[in-house]
Amino acid sequence: MSHFNTTHEDGETLIQYGKLSETQAKHIESLFTSYRRMTPSQAWRAMNQPDTPLTSVRRAISNLSRDGILIKTGIKAVGIYGRPEYFWEMI
């Protein structure tokens, strides 16, 4: 499951949200294939889609980690909100 239905949508709306989440995850995975190691903020910037929420990028990264595609490193960098965030990399 790539979409978490926290707003209890149904029907066509839920289907569209699920498809969008899958598309975002594929895009994030392809970025990691190219760059190998990134923070969520770096991945968000690399997407070059300012309408995509950073939380969606974080969700995709978490799901890709759960699926054994990415792994969180012990390395941190300052993110776009001035807070530290971890680098993730392809396994």
N, C-alpha and C positions, 0 to 999 in steps of 0.2 A: 504494500500500500504506500503510495507516494504522497497522497493528499490526506490530511487530517481534518475531518469534517466537524470542526469545532463550532460552526454556526448552524449545524443541523440542516444543511441544504438537501434537496432531493431532486429527482428527475433529471432533466437536461442540464440544469445548473450544476449539479453534482458531477455529472459526466464531463462537462466542460472544464470544471476545476481540476478534476483528476487528470485530464489530458494535458492541461497547462502545467501541472506539477511534473508529469512525466517528461514533457518537453524541456522544462527547466533543468531537471536532473540530468538529462542527456547532454545538455549544453554545458553544465558544470563539469560533468565527467570528461567531456572533450577538452575543456580548458585544462584540467589536471593532466590529461594525456600530453598536452603541449608544454605546460609549465612545470609539471611534476610536483611542486610544493608551493602552496599559497595559503593565505589567511582568508577567512570569509570575505573581509572587506576587499582584498585584492581580487578575489574571484568576482565579486559584485562589480567592481570597476571594469574588469576585463570583459564582462558580459556586454558592456556598453549598451545597456537597456535600463535607463534611469527609472522607468516605471515599475521595474521589478523590485519589490521590497527586499531589503537585506535579510529579513527574517525568512523569506522564501529561499534565499541562497543558503542560509544556515540549515534550514530544513532539508534541503537537497544534500548538503554535505553530511548531515547526520544520517540520513537514509543510506547514502553511499557507503558510509562507514559501517553501518549496521549490516549492509549487504556484502561486506568484505572487500570493497573496492578501494576505499580510502582508509587511512589511519591517522590519528591525531599524534603529532610529534610533541616533544617536550619544549620546543622552541616557541617563543612568543615575540610579538611585535605590537606596536601601538596601532590600534584600529582607527577607523574614521571618526569615532566618537571620543578619542583620546584615552580609551581603555585598552588594556592588553588583551590580545586574542591569540590563540594558538595557530600554528601552521598545521596544515593537513597535507598529506602526500599520498600518491598512488602506492599501492602495495606491490 
